[in-house]
């Protein structure tokens, strides 16, 4: 009997030691932190502003250029950086490159979609690998404006891929803000990079909305946003293509759905203008959206007007 009790006691002690050791390992892992040091001075970015979010093993830098605003997000880990989108123009890219050079880590670039305001700085980063959702990558590789800046092939990704020490999952929503809107997320840190599927307190680019065609892009867009809300409302951060980031992911998605519903109603004539009547011109639509959202950044809304891109440009095809 005594021998049995001794064995039982010894087994209990060993179990306790094992549980404690595992618990200690878990605690140790949960408290791992990276000493990132001081972030580069925001004074480098004279054309915009910088916001830095530091967490245990990852640091995020959002650079919002004053015009529009256009947002570049840098995801920094202990040894690497991943840059999501590159802003609209070489003037911005010079400062962006100076900022990134001070971080001084190996890097890669992800482009969310085939719009020039998201790849305009590509010529400054030709030494880095570029990645995009596979359909977006194919578009970029066949767009002369892009290939004139970045002569290498963009690497297309279906599903998930480890880039810069983090696993990024690539997906897209078709026929929304543009033909293919890529977005990327990282489950480990619960972060999503929405490109232009989500705007933050900024007027939305509606240039490619063609309500008279058989497919209604705003309906597709709203469906995509509802999908994002279902899948990612519990995420910690949503980094957008215009105006930084938000931590209240579900709320900012709801804001975008409301804006799009208003825009759709105004354009299709199912929503009355504040002054009465319905819109029949692009300017009336823009005036009404500016009235409804007076504190929003300009964004790409004015690009729907005639002459926005070139003399004689008819503007968007809403009516």
N, C-alpha and C positions, 0 to 999 in steps of 0.2 A: 504493500500500500504506500509506504513511504517513497519507494522508488518511483511509483506512478505519479505521486504528487510532485516529486522533484522534476520529473520529465515535463509534467504539465506546466510547472512554474517556469522552467527554462524556456519552453516553447512560447509562453506568454511574454517573457522578457524579450526574446528574439523578435517576435511579432511587433512589440512596441518599438523596438529599435528600428525595425524596417520601416514602420509607418512614420516615425519621426524623421528618418533619413529622407524618405520620399517627400514628406511635408516640407523639410528644409530645402530640398532641391527645388520644389515648386515655388517656395517663397523667394529663393535666390533668383530663379529665372524671371519671376514676375517683377523683380526689382532691378533687372539689368538696365543700365542707362548708358548712353553714349555721350561723351564730352565733346560737343560740337564746337566748343569755343565761341568766340564772338562772331556774329554774322557780319558780312561785309557792310560797310557804311551805306546807309540809304542815300547819302549825298551823291553817290555815283550816278543814281538815276535822277537826272535833272528834268527829264521829260515826264515824270510820273511819281508814283509813290510805292513804297515797299511795306509789306506786312509779313512778319515772321511768326510762325506757330511752332514751338518746340515741344516735342513729346519725348518719351523715354528713348526710343531707338530710331526716330525719324523726325526730320525738321522740314517744314514746308515754308517756302518763300513765294508769296504772290507779288508780282510786279504789275501794277496797273498804270498803263500809260494814259496820260491825261486826256488825250483825244479819244472820245467815244464812250467809255474807256475800253482799251484792249488789255486782256489779262494773260500773262505768262505765269505758269506755276512751276516751281522747281521743287522736286522731291529729293531730299538729301538723306542718305543713310550714312553709316560709319565710313564707308569706302567709296561710295558712288553718288552720282546725281542722275535723275531723270527729269528732263525738261518737257513739259506738256505745252505744246504750241509755242510759237515764236514771234507773235506780234505782227504788225502790218508792214513795216518798212525798215530799210537798212539803218536809218537814223536811230531808231529805237534799238536795233540789234547791236549796234556798236556799244551802247551802254550796257545792254544785257550781257554781252560777251565779257565786258570788263568786270561786271559783277560776278559772273560764273567763274572767270579765271581766278578771282580771289578766293573762291571756295576751294579751288585746286583739287578736284577729284575727277576720276574717270567718269565719262558721261554717255548718255544716249538721249534721243529725242523721240517723242511721240506726237504725231499730228492727228488731231481729232477729225478734221474734214477738209475738203478741197476748196477752201476759201482763202484768198490772198492775205487777209488780215490775220490768218493763223499760221502762215508759212513765210511771210514777207522777209523775215530775217534769216532765211535758210542759208544764204551765201556765207554767213559768218561761222557756220558750224559744219562745213563739209567734211571735217575730220571725224565727225561722229556718225554712228549708225542711226538711221531714222526708221521708225516703226509706225504702222497704222493698221486699223482693221483691214482685212484683205481687200474688200471692195474699194475702200477709200485709197488704199495703197495703189491699186491698179489705176484709179483715176489720177492720182498724183503723178505716177510714172508716165502718164500719157497726156499731161498738161504742160504745154510749152512754157508757160509763165513759171511753173514750178521747176521744171528740169533745167531751165536757164540759170536758176539759182543753186540747185542741188543736182549735180550730174550723176550721182550714184543712185542705185535702185533703192526705193523704200521697201522695207521688209514687211510683207503682208502677214497678218496674224489672224488665225481662226481660233477662237477659244482663248486659252491661257498660255502665258509665256513668262519665264523669269527674265527680268530686265533690271540691271543695276541692283541685284540682290533681293528684289521684291517680285512677287508673282502678280502680274497684271492680267485681268480678263478683259478681252476686247469684244464689243458687240456694237450694234447699230440700230437706228430707226430710219427707215426709208421714207422718202417723200414727205419731209417735214419742213424744217427751216431751209434745207436744201435737199438734193437728191439722196445723198447718203450721209447721215449724221452719226459719226462714230462716238462712242463713249467707252470709258475704261474704269474698272474698279479693282480695288485691292481688299480682299476679305479680311486679311489678317489685321489690318489697321482700320478697317471699316471706313474707307474713303472712296469717293467716286468723282470722276472728272467728266463733266457732262458736255464739254464743248459748248456749242450754241443751242443745244436742246433746252437749256435752262439759262435764263438771264437773271441777274441780281439787281433789282431796282433800276432797271435800264430798259429803255424802249427797244422793242424786239424788231429785228430785221425781217420785214415781210415782203421783200422785193420779189421773191420767187413764188408767192401765193397766187394761184390762178384759179379762182373760184368758178370760172365758166367752163373749165375742163371737166372731164368725167370723174376725176379723182380729186377730192378736197383735201389739200395738204394740211389744213388746220385740224381737220378731223383725225388724220393720221398722227399729227403732232400731239394732240391731246391724248389720244390713245397711248402713245409712247410715254407721255408724262405720267399717266395713271399707272402704267407698268413700272416706271421708275419709282413712283411713290410706294407701290406695293412692295417692291423688292428692297428698297434702300432707305426707307424712312427712319430706320434704326441706326443708320450709319452716323459716324461722328462728324464728318466734314463732306461738303459738296463744293468742289472747285469748278467755277464756271468759266466760260470764254470771255465774259464781259463783266467786270466789276467784282473781282476777288473771290470770296468764298462765304459759305454759310454753314452753321452747325445745326440749324433748325430745318433739316432737309425737307420734311413733309410740308412745312409752311411755305418755303420758297417755291416749291413745285406748285402748290395751290395758287400762289400769286401769279405764276406764269399761265396756269390754266384759265384763271379769271381774265387775264389780259387778252389771251387769245380768243376767248369766247366773246369778249367785247369787240375786238377787232373784226372778228368774223361777222358778227351781227351788224356792225356799222357798214362794212363793205358790201354785205349781201342785202342790206336794206331792211333787215328784220329788227333792227334796233334804231330808235329815233334819236336824232341829234339833240344835244342839250338845248339848243335854240329852236328846236322844232324841225320837222321835215326829215328827209333821209339824204345820205351822202350820194353825190353823183360825180365827184372829182376826187383825185388823190389828195389834194390839199385839204379838202373837207374832212377826210378820214384822219389825216395827220393832225389837224387842228383839234379834232374831237379827242383823240388819244392823248394829246398834250394837255387838254383840259381835264381829262379824267385822271391823269397821272402827272400832276404838275411838278413833283419833286424828282421824277425819274431822270437819269442821265439820257442824253440824246440818243446814244446807240446808233443803230443803222436805219432808223425810221425814215430819215430824210432821203435815203437812197432810193425810195420808191417814187420820188418826184421826177418829172421830166428834166432832162439835161443833167441828171445826177452823175452819170458815168462819162458822158461825152456829149458834145453839141448835137442837138437833134435827137438825143435819147428820149423815147416817148414815155419813159417811166414804166411803172408796173402795170400789168394787164388785169385790173380789177373790175372794170366795167364794160 
